[in-house]
Structures are given as structure tokens and as C-alpha cells.
């Protein structure tokens, strides 16, 4: 028996995407750089996933609200000053990329929602 969801929007609008991380600073607060524009907003909560080969395992699986610095950088309220250094491994090894993964929002309204994508109207 397989599970079939009753409703799945084909093109959801409020769905902040996972982003691949290209750099992380040893600072307070920690600053994270993504490979492409993250399109995050202040208050979005992200979880950080860092495979072992990239170092900085103290930050792996941490989460917190984003403060946007620019289109490819944001900070989290975490002190990474004394964490191991984040590094890009050399070679062509097969490994998962480090990622920032949106998991929620602390904003009092859904600022990230720009359009109602439900297939019906309340009116």
C-alpha cells in the first residue's frame, strides 16, 4: 500500500530553497556564504548541514534565524570563533555538499509568502 497525499501544490510559492554553502567564518556571529543568491529574508530559520570532510563539525545541525548581509551571505546568532575551520576538500571525492536548509520562520507574518497558491478562493 502506497501513500498518496490528498493535495500537493504543483508550484508552491512560499518554499525557500536549500542552498549550497561555499564559506563559513570563524566569527561572532557566524557568517555563511552560499554559492548562488539565497533569497532568504531576515527571520527565516535555517538548519546547517556540514559533512565531515568540510570541517567545522561544531556547527553541523545547528539552526537559528537568518540576518541577511547581502544576496549570497547571511549570519546566524552563533559564536563560531573557536570552532574548527570550514574548508573545501581537495580532489574529486564523492560527498554531499554543505547546505543551509530553511525549516521555519520567526516573523509575525508570512513575509516570505508572496502569492496564495491554493487552487480555490475563500470568497
Long-range contacts (C-beta under 8 A, 24 or more apart in sequence): 7-119, 9-117, 9-118, 9-119, 11-117, 12-117, 13-113, 13-114, 13-115, 13-116, 13-117, 14-110, 14-112, 14-113, 14-114, 14-117, 16-40, 16-44, 16-102, 16-112, 17-102, 18-99, 18-100, 18-101, 18-102, 19-99, 19-100, 20-97, 20-98, 20-99, 21-48, 21-50, 21-86, 21-97, 21-98, 21-99, 21-100, 22-88, 23-86, 24-50, 24-56, 24-59, 24-80, 24-86, 24-98, 25-80, 25-86, 26-80, 26-81, 26-82, 26-83, 26-85, 26-86, 27-80, 27-81, 28-78, 28-79, 28-80, 28-81, 29-67, 29-75, 29-76, 29-77, 29-78, 29-79, 30-59, 30-75, 30-76, 30-78, 30-79, 30-80, 31-69, 31-73, 31-74, 31-75, 32-73, 32-74, 32-75, 32-76, 32-100, 33-72, 33-73, 34-72, 34-73, 34-74, 34-100, 35-72, 36-72, 37-71, 37-72, 38-68, 38-71, 38-72, 38-74, 38-100, 39-71, 40-66, 40-68, 40-74, 40-102, 41-66, 41-68, 41-107, 41-111, 41-112, 42-66, 42-67, 42-68, 42-107, 43-105, 43-106, 43-107, 43-111, 44-102, 44-104, 44-105, 44-107, 44-112, 45-102, 45-103, 45-104, 45-105, 45-106, 46-74, 46-76, 46-100, 46-101, 46-102, 46-103, 47-100, 47-101, 47-103, 48-76, 48-98, 48-99, 48-100, 48-101, 49-96, 49-98, 49-99, 49-100, 49-101, 50-86, 50-98, 51-95, 51-96, 51-97, 51-98, 53-89, 53-93, 53-95, 54-86, 54-87, 54-88, 54-89, 54-98, 55-84, 55-85, 55-86, 55-87, 56-80, 56-83, 56-84, 56-85, 56-86, 57-84, 58-83, 58-84, 59-83, 59-86, 63-103, 65-106, 74-100
